[in-house]
Amino acid sequence: TGGLINIQKNKNPEIVFNQKKDISFQDHFSFKRLFYAISRAILSVAGAMHSQGVGRPEKILCVLGHHLYVSQTRVIKAKYDKPIVVTKKIIDDIVTSDLQSFYLKGDFKEFTDHNGPNVVLEKNNMRIKVNGYESTNPFGKEASDIEVSVFISVTPNGLLSDIRRIISTVFHSDEIYFGTFSFSIFNAMRDCLAKNENFAIFEIGSEITNLGIIKYGIIEETFSF
């Protein structure tokens, strides 16, 4: 599905284009054929959008469906013998160290064998605790105990390269941003339900239903069935 949204200051967003391209059912499933079919569908929708003559979009956001990535919420804890001053680099190092060990476990191997190496799509901090207390601005504070809840998603690099190539060719733009449906809808709903830390998100499609469990303000788990 592709859409074009006109956003202007002091006006409600307006959907000026929306089109869906179905992908044929596969009797014998393979990721290679799936990725090829997706690339063809994106080319078709992007071409139709461009033919509307609305000009080049200022920003292009590609949100991947659940079947195109693997994700997990990681709660990472770090303890220090002596208090340290929390900085952005320390938080980044904590997350990077955990991500490296996570990769070694082979949790995302299912994609690797089908479309080349994986790439980290998202690495989004959802909550940071300093000395056991949640902090929206932890930098500059002293801490001997840090906990970071981060949403990590991984997808095949080959798939992203194909999507980027197709969109760049049609719209002559390299300003392309990628995200996952899970985190995108969570981000939107979290802003709408700012006073509610616990809720569920259902996305009911024609073939697959997706469920996201939000607990204490972070993505606890996601399911597809």
Backbone as numpy.savetxt, mean C-alpha at the origin, in Angstrom:
# Nx Ny Nz CAx CAy CAz Cx Cy Cz
-9.75 -1.06 -12.70 -10.59 0.13 -12.70 -9.71 1.38 -12.70
-10.07 2.33 -13.54 -9.32 3.58 -13.60 -10.27 4.76 -13.46
-9.84 5.78 -12.76 -10.69 6.95 -12.57 -9.88 8.23 -12.63
-10.54 9.29 -13.02 -9.91 10.61 -13.06 -10.73 11.55 -12.19
-10.08 12.17 -11.22 -10.78 13.02 -10.25 -10.27 14.45 -10.36
-11.21 15.37 -10.44 -10.89 16.79 -10.49 -11.03 17.36 -9.07
-9.91 17.82 -8.51 -9.91 18.36 -7.14 -9.54 19.83 -7.20
-10.46 20.66 -6.71 -10.23 22.09 -6.66 -10.51 22.62 -5.26
-9.80 23.66 -4.91 -9.95 24.24 -3.58 -11.36 24.75 -3.38
-11.90 24.47 -2.19 -13.25 24.91 -1.78 -14.36 24.29 -2.60
-14.06 23.18 -3.27 -15.09 22.45 -4.03 -14.99 20.96 -3.72
-16.12 20.27 -3.83 -16.11 18.83 -3.65 -15.39 18.17 -4.83
-14.63 17.11 -4.57 -13.97 16.39 -5.66 -15.00 15.89 -6.68
-14.64 15.93 -7.94 -15.56 15.51 -9.01 -14.93 14.38 -9.81
-15.65 13.27 -9.94 -15.18 12.16 -10.76 -15.56 12.46 -12.21
-14.56 12.67 -13.04 -14.82 13.04 -14.43 -14.65 11.86 -15.39
-14.06 10.77 -14.88 -13.90 9.57 -15.72 -13.81 8.36 -14.82
-14.47 7.28 -15.23 -14.39 6.02 -14.48 -14.67 4.87 -15.43
-13.76 3.92 -15.46 -13.96 2.78 -16.35 -13.34 1.53 -15.75
-14.03 0.41 -15.95 -13.56 -0.88 -15.46 -13.33 -1.82 -16.63
-12.23 -2.54 -16.58 -11.89 -3.51 -17.61 -11.79 -4.90 -16.98
-12.64 -5.79 -17.40 -12.64 -7.14 -16.83 -11.46 -7.94 -17.36
-11.00 -8.86 -16.53 -9.92 -9.78 -16.90 -10.50 -11.18 -17.05
-10.16 -11.83 -18.14 -10.72 -13.15 -18.42 -10.34 -14.16 -17.36
-11.26 -15.07 -17.08 -11.01 -16.15 -16.12 -9.98 -17.12 -16.67
-9.08 -17.59 -15.80 -8.04 -18.53 -16.20 -8.41 -19.94 -15.74
-8.52 -20.86 -16.70 -8.78 -22.26 -16.34 -7.59 -22.85 -15.58
-6.40 -22.48 -16.01 -5.17 -22.94 -15.34 -4.41 -21.70 -14.90
-4.55 -21.36 -13.63 -4.01 -20.10 -13.12 -2.49 -20.07 -13.13
-1.95 -18.92 -13.48 -0.52 -18.66 -13.33 -0.35 -17.16 -13.11
0.63 -16.79 -12.28 0.89 -15.38 -12.03 1.35 -14.67 -13.30
2.10 -15.36 -14.11 2.62 -14.75 -15.33 1.48 -14.29 -16.24
0.48 -15.17 -16.45 -0.67 -14.80 -17.29 -1.50 -13.72 -16.62
-1.62 -13.79 -15.28 -2.38 -12.77 -14.56 -1.76 -11.39 -14.73
-0.44 -11.30 -14.55 0.24 -10.02 -14.67 0.17 -9.48 -16.10
0.21 -10.37 -17.08 0.09 -9.94 -18.47 -1.31 -9.37 -18.73
-2.33 -10.07 -18.22 -3.71 -9.61 -18.42 -3.94 -8.27 -17.72
-3.35 -8.09 -16.55 -3.48 -6.82 -15.83 -2.82 -5.69 -16.61
-1.66 -5.95 -17.17 -0.96 -4.93 -17.95 -1.80 -4.51 -19.16
-2.42 -5.48 -19.83 -3.26 -5.16 -20.98 -4.49 -4.36 -20.57
-5.06 -4.69 -19.41 -6.24 -3.97 -18.93 -5.88 -2.53 -18.58
-4.73 -2.34 -17.94 -4.28 -0.98 -17.58 -4.05 -0.15 -18.84
-3.45 -0.76 -19.87 -3.22 -0.05 -21.13 -4.55 0.38 -21.75
-5.55 -0.50 -21.71 -6.86 -0.20 -22.29 -7.54 0.96 -21.55
-7.56 0.91 -20.22 -8.23 1.94 -19.42 -7.47 3.27 -19.52
-6.16 3.21 -19.42 -5.36 4.43 -19.51 -5.53 5.10 -20.87
-5.59 4.28 -21.93 -5.80 4.82 -23.27 -7.16 5.49 -23.40
-8.19 4.86 -22.83 -9.53 5.44 -22.86 -9.59 6.75 -22.08
-8.89 6.78 -20.96 -8.85 7.99 -20.14 -8.16 9.13 -20.90
-7.06 8.81 -21.54 -6.29 9.81 -22.28 -7.10 10.37 -23.45
-7.92 9.51 -24.07 -8.71 9.93 -25.23 -9.81 10.92 -24.87
-10.08 11.09 -23.56 -11.10 12.06 -23.14 -10.63 13.49 -23.34
-9.33 13.68 -23.57 -8.81 15.01 -23.84 -8.83 15.94 -22.65
-8.66 15.36 -21.45 -8.68 16.20 -20.24 -7.29 16.65 -19.82
-6.29 16.27 -20.59 -4.93 16.68 -20.26 -4.23 15.68 -19.35
-3.00 15.97 -19.01 -2.20 15.07 -18.19 -2.53 15.28 -16.71
-2.81 14.20 -15.99 -3.08 14.33 -14.55 -1.87 14.89 -13.81
-2.11 15.73 -12.81 -1.01 16.28 -12.02 -0.37 15.20 -11.17
-1.18 14.31 -10.63 -0.67 13.20 -9.83 -1.35 11.91 -10.25
-0.60 10.83 -10.27 -1.13 9.53 -10.65 -0.88 8.55 -9.51
-1.96 8.01 -8.97 -1.87 7.06 -7.86 -2.37 5.70 -8.34
-1.54 4.69 -8.19 -1.90 3.32 -8.54 -2.08 2.53 -7.25
-3.29 2.06 -7.03 -3.61 1.28 -5.83 -3.76 -0.18 -6.24
-2.91 -1.04 -5.71 -2.92 -2.45 -6.08 -3.96 -3.23 -5.29
-4.65 -4.14 -5.97 -5.61 -5.02 -5.32 -4.92 -6.06 -4.45
-5.72 -6.71 -3.59 -5.16 -7.62 -2.60 -4.38 -8.79 -3.22
-4.76 -9.21 -4.41 -4.10 -10.36 -5.02 -2.75 -10.03 -5.63
-2.35 -8.75 -5.55 -1.10 -8.35 -6.20 0.00 -8.01 -5.20
-0.23 -8.24 -3.93 0.79 -7.96 -2.93 0.58 -8.84 -1.70
1.61 -8.90 -0.91 1.53 -9.56 0.40 1.87 -8.51 1.44
1.10 -8.47 2.53 1.33 -7.43 3.53 1.25 -8.02 4.93
1.79 -7.26 5.87 1.74 -7.69 7.27 2.03 -6.49 8.17
1.36 -6.46 9.30 1.67 -5.47 10.32 2.73 -6.05 11.25
3.82 -5.33 11.39 4.93 -5.77 12.25 5.00 -4.87 13.48
5.00 -5.47 14.63 5.19 -4.72 15.87 6.63 -4.97 16.32
7.47 -3.96 16.18 8.91 -4.09 16.39 9.29 -3.41 17.70
10.03 -4.12 18.55 10.43 -3.58 19.84 11.94 -3.49 19.94
12.40 -2.41 20.52 13.84 -2.21 20.72 14.07 -1.70 22.14
15.00 -2.34 22.83 15.33 -1.93 24.20 16.79 -1.54 24.29
17.10 -0.56 25.15 18.45 -0.04 25.29 18.84 -0.02 26.77
20.11 -0.31 27.04 20.60 -0.32 28.42 20.55 1.07 29.03
20.82 2.08 28.21 20.76 3.46 28.67 19.81 4.26 27.77
19.12 5.24 28.31 18.20 6.04 27.49 18.92 6.71 26.32
18.27 6.73 25.18 18.80 7.41 24.00 17.79 8.46 23.54
18.26 9.39 22.74 17.37 10.40 22.17 16.78 9.84 20.88
15.47 9.80 20.79 14.79 9.23 19.63 14.93 10.18 18.43
15.38 9.63 17.31 15.48 10.40 16.07 14.82 9.62 14.94
14.60 10.28 13.84 14.02 9.61 12.67 14.92 8.49 12.20
16.24 8.70 12.25 17.17 7.67 11.80 17.07 6.42 12.67
16.92 6.60 13.98 16.80 5.44 14.87 15.55 4.64 14.53
14.43 5.33 14.31 13.19 4.63 13.95 13.36 3.91 12.63
13.96 4.58 11.64 14.19 3.96 10.33 15.10 2.73 10.45
16.13 2.82 11.28 17.06 1.70 11.45 16.35 0.50 12.11
15.47 0.77 13.07 14.72 -0.30 13.73 13.86 -1.04 12.72
13.16 -0.28 11.87 12.26 -0.88 10.88 13.07 -1.63 9.82
14.16 -1.03 9.35 14.98 -1.66 8.31 15.58 -2.97 8.79
16.05 -2.99 10.03 16.63 -4.21 10.59 15.60 -5.33 10.65
14.40 -5.01 11.06 13.34 -6.02 11.12 12.95 -6.49 9.73
12.92 -5.57 8.77 12.54 -5.91 7.41 13.53 -6.89 6.81
14.81 -6.70 7.07 15.83 -7.60 6.53 15.65 -9.01 7.07
15.38 -9.13 8.38 15.17 -10.46 8.96 13.88 -11.07 8.45
12.89 -10.25 8.18 11.61 -10.71 7.66 11.78 -11.30 6.27
12.58 -10.64 5.44 12.85 -11.13 4.09 13.51 -12.51 4.13
14.43 -12.70 5.07 15.17 -13.95 5.17 14.27 -15.14 5.51
13.12 -14.86 6.11 12.20 -15.93 6.48 11.44 -16.48 5.28
11.48 -15.74 4.15 10.82 -16.24 2.94 9.32 -16.10 2.93
8.77 -15.17 3.70 7.32 -15.01 3.76 6.72 -14.61 2.41
7.52 -13.98 1.53 6.99 -13.48 0.29 7.49 -14.27 -0.92
7.95 -15.49 -0.69 8.56 -16.27 -1.76 7.56 -16.61 -2.87
6.27 -16.65 -2.55 5.27 -17.05 -3.53 5.29 -16.16 -4.77
5.63 -14.87 -4.63 5.69 -13.99 -5.77 7.02 -14.10 -6.50
8.09 -14.33 -5.76 9.44 -14.30 -6.32 9.61 -15.28 -7.47
9.05 -16.47 -7.32 9.24 -17.51 -8.32 8.49 -17.22 -9.61
7.57 -16.27 -9.60 6.71 -16.05 -10.75 7.03 -14.79 -11.54
7.55 -13.78 -10.91 7.76 -12.53 -11.64 9.00 -11.78 -11.19
10.05 -12.52 -10.87 11.30 -11.87 -10.51 11.32 -11.40 -9.08
12.32 -10.59 -8.74 12.52 -10.14 -7.35 11.35 -9.30 -6.84
11.17 -9.35 -5.53 10.16 -8.52 -4.88 10.73 -7.16 -4.54
9.85 -6.21 -4.29 10.25 -4.89 -3.86 9.29 -4.45 -2.76
9.82 -3.70 -1.80 8.97 -3.17 -0.72 8.13 -2.04 -1.29
6.83 -2.19 -1.23 5.91 -1.19 -1.76 5.61 -0.13 -0.72
5.33 -0.58 0.51 5.01 0.35 1.60 5.76 -0.07 2.86
6.10 0.93 3.64 6.77 0.74 4.93 6.29 1.89 5.81
5.02 1.80 6.22 4.34 2.93 6.85 4.20 2.75 8.35
4.77 3.70 9.11 4.64 3.67 10.56 3.22 4.08 10.95
2.54 3.22 11.69 1.18 3.52 12.13 1.12 4.00 13.58
2.08 3.54 14.38 2.08 3.94 15.79 3.47 3.76 16.36
3.89 4.72 17.18 5.18 4.64 17.86 4.94 4.83 19.36
5.51 3.92 20.14 5.43 4.02 21.59 6.83 4.27 22.15
6.90 5.20 23.09 8.16 5.53 23.77 7.97 5.25 25.25
8.80 4.34 25.76 8.70 3.93 27.17 7.29 3.47 27.54
6.66 2.78 26.58 5.34 2.20 26.84 4.17 3.11 26.55
4.42 4.35 26.13 3.33 5.30 25.89 3.34 5.74 24.42
2.16 5.76 23.82 2.06 6.20 22.44 2.42 7.67 22.31
3.17 7.97 21.25 3.60 9.35 21.03 3.43 9.71 19.56
2.76 10.81 19.29 2.61 11.28 17.92 3.82 12.08 17.46
4.66 12.50 18.41 5.88 13.24 18.08 7.01 12.76 19.00
7.57 11.58 18.72 8.56 10.99 19.62 9.97 11.56 19.49
10.23 12.27 18.40 11.60 12.72 18.12 12.04 13.77 19.14
13.26 13.55 19.62 13.83 14.44 20.62 13.59 13.97 22.05
12.76 12.95 22.23 12.50 12.43 23.57 13.51 11.34 23.92
13.80 11.19 25.21 14.68 10.12 25.67 13.87 8.85 25.91
14.45 7.71 25.54 13.74 6.45 25.68 14.71 5.29 25.84
14.32 4.34 26.65 15.07 3.09 26.76 14.25 1.93 26.17
13.00 2.23 25.78 12.10 1.22 25.22 11.30 1.88 24.09
11.47 1.35 22.88 10.75 1.89 21.71 9.98 0.76 21.04
8.74 1.05 20.67 7.92 0.08 19.95 7.33 0.75 18.72
7.53 0.13 17.57 7.04 0.68 16.30 6.11 -0.33 15.65
4.89 0.11 15.32 3.94 -0.71 14.58 3.95 -0.22 13.13
4.40 -1.08 12.23 4.60 -0.66 10.85 3.87 -1.61 9.90
3.25 -1.05 8.88 2.57 -1.82 7.84 3.54 -2.00 6.68
3.85 -3.24 6.36 4.80 -3.55 5.29 4.08 -4.31 4.19
4.29 -3.89 2.96 3.74 -4.62 1.82 4.83 -4.85 0.79
4.72 -5.98 0.11 5.72 -6.39 -0.87 5.00 -6.84 -2.14
5.56 -6.49 -3.29 4.96 -6.87 -4.57 6.07 -7.16 -5.57
5.79 -7.87 -6.66 6.84 -8.14 -7.65 7.32 -6.86 -8.33
8.62 -6.71 -8.41 9.20 -5.53 -9.04 8.85 -5.47 -10.52
8.78 -6.64 -11.16 8.44 -6.67 -12.58 7.07 -6.11 -12.87
6.11 -6.38 -11.97 4.76 -5.87 -12.15 4.73 -4.35 -12.05
5.42 -3.80 -11.04 5.47 -2.34 -10.89 6.13 -1.69 -12.10
7.19 -2.31 -12.60 7.90 -1.76 -13.76 6.99 -1.72 -14.99
6.20 -2.78 -15.19 5.28 -2.82 -16.33 4.21 -1.74 -16.21
3.64 -1.58 -15.01 2.60 -0.57 -14.80 3.18 0.82 -15.02
4.36 1.07 -14.46 4.99 2.39 -14.59 5.29 2.69 -16.06
5.76 1.69 -16.79 6.10 1.89 -18.21 4.85 2.23 -19.02
3.75 1.51 -18.78 2.51 1.74 -19.53 1.96 3.13 -19.26
1.87 3.50 -17.99 1.29 4.80 -17.63 2.18 5.95 -18.10
3.50 5.77 -17.99 4.42 6.82 -18.45 4.30 7.03 -19.95
4.09 5.93 -20.69 3.95 6.02 -22.14 2.68 6.76 -22.53
1.58 6.47 -21.83 0.29 7.07 -22.18 0.22 8.54 -21.77
0.66 8.84 -20.54 0.49 10.19 -20.00 1.77 11.03 -20.00
2.89 10.43 -20.41 4.16 11.14 -20.46 4.48 11.80 -19.11
4.34 11.01 -18.05 4.59 11.50 -16.70 5.29 10.43 -15.88
6.25 10.86 -15.07 6.93 9.95 -14.16 6.46 10.15 -12.73
5.49 11.05 -12.52 4.95 11.31 -11.17 3.90 10.27 -10.85
4.36 9.05 -10.60 3.46 7.92 -10.35 3.73 7.38 -8.95
2.67 7.27 -8.16 2.80 6.79 -6.79 2.03 5.48 -6.64
2.61 4.56 -5.87 1.99 3.25 -5.69 1.59 3.04 -4.23
0.51 2.30 -4.05 0.06 1.95 -2.71 -0.77 0.68 -2.78
-1.21 0.21 -1.63 -2.07 -0.97 -1.57 -3.48 -0.56 -1.17
-4.43 -1.39 -1.57 -5.81 -1.09 -1.19 -5.97 -1.12 0.32
-5.32 -2.07 0.98 -5.47 -2.21 2.44 -5.10 -0.93 3.16
-3.93 -0.39 2.86 -3.48 0.79 3.60 -4.20 2.05 3.13
-4.54 2.13 1.85 -5.23 3.31 1.33 -6.59 3.47 1.98
-7.37 2.39 2.06 -8.70 2.48 2.66 -8.60 2.68 4.16
-7.60 2.06 4.79 -7.38 2.27 6.22 -7.07 3.73 6.51
-6.22 4.32 5.71 -5.82 5.72 5.90 -7.03 6.64 5.78
-7.88 6.37 4.79 -9.07 7.20 4.59 -10.06 7.03 5.73
-10.31 5.79 6.13 -11.29 5.53 7.19 -10.79 6.02 8.54
-9.48 5.97 8.77 -8.93 6.44 10.04 -9.18 7.94 10.19
-9.10 8.68 9.09 -9.37 10.11 9.14 -10.86 10.39 9.38
-11.72 9.55 8.77 -13.17 9.74 8.92 -13.65 9.32 10.31
-12.98 8.31 10.88 -13.40 7.76 12.18 -12.33 8.06 13.23
-11.94 9.32 13.30 -10.81 9.70 14.17 -11.03 9.33 15.63
-12.30 9.29 16.07 -12.59 9.02 17.48 -12.73 7.52 17.76
-12.68 6.70 16.72 -12.83 5.25 16.89 -11.53 4.54 16.56
-10.95 3.88 17.54 -9.69 3.16 17.32 -9.92 1.73 16.86
-11.12 1.21 17.05 -11.41 -0.18 16.72 -12.58 -0.25 15.75
-12.33 -0.81 14.57 -13.41 -0.97 13.59 -12.98 -2.01 12.55
-13.92 -2.40 11.72 -13.67 -3.38 10.65 -14.00 -2.75 9.31
-13.27 -3.15 8.29 -13.49 -2.66 6.93 -13.81 -3.85 6.04
-14.97 -3.81 5.39 -15.36 -4.85 4.43 -15.33 -4.27 3.03
-14.69 -4.99 2.12 -14.74 -4.64 0.70 -15.31 -5.86 -0.01
-16.57 -5.76 -0.46 -17.28 -6.90 -1.04 -17.27 -6.76 -2.55
-16.54 -7.65 -3.20 -16.46 -7.65 -4.65 -17.29 -8.76 -5.25
-17.25 -8.88 -6.58 -18.03 -9.89 -7.27 -17.48 -11.30 -7.05
-16.17 -11.38 -6.77 -15.56 -12.70 -6.59 -14.88 -12.85 -5.24
-14.30 -11.77 -4.71 -13.53 -11.85 -3.47 -14.03 -10.80 -2.49
-14.15 -11.19 -1.23 -14.47 -10.25 -0.16 -13.23 -10.07 0.70
-12.89 -8.82 1.00 -11.72 -8.51 1.81 -12.16 -7.88 3.13
-11.50 -8.31 4.19 -11.83 -7.84 5.53 -10.56 -7.32 6.20
-10.66 -6.12 6.76 -9.56 -5.55 7.52 -9.99 -5.30 8.95
-9.21 -5.77 9.91 -9.49 -5.57 11.32 -8.57 -4.47 11.85
-9.16 -3.39 12.33 -8.40 -2.28 12.89 -8.57 -2.30 14.39
-7.47 -2.38 15.12 -7.51 -2.47 16.58 -6.51 -1.50 17.18
-6.99 -0.67 18.10 -6.16 0.35 18.73 -5.47 1.25 17.70
-6.17 1.52 16.60 -5.68 2.48 15.63 -4.69 1.97 14.61
-4.44 0.65 14.57 -3.53 0.09 13.57 -4.18 -1.11 12.90
-3.67 -1.47 11.74 -4.18 -2.65 11.02 -3.71 -3.90 11.77
-4.66 -4.59 12.37 -4.33 -5.81 13.11 -4.14 -6.99 12.17
-5.07 -7.11 11.21 -5.01 -8.26 10.30 -5.89 -7.97 9.09
-5.55 -8.60 7.96 -6.38 -8.52 6.76 -6.64 -9.94 6.27
-7.83 -10.15 5.70 -8.23 -11.46 5.19 -8.89 -11.30 3.84
-8.76 -12.33 3.00 -9.47 -12.39 1.72 -10.13 -13.76 1.63
-11.40 -13.76 1.20 -12.11 -15.03 1.09 -13.20 -14.94 0.03
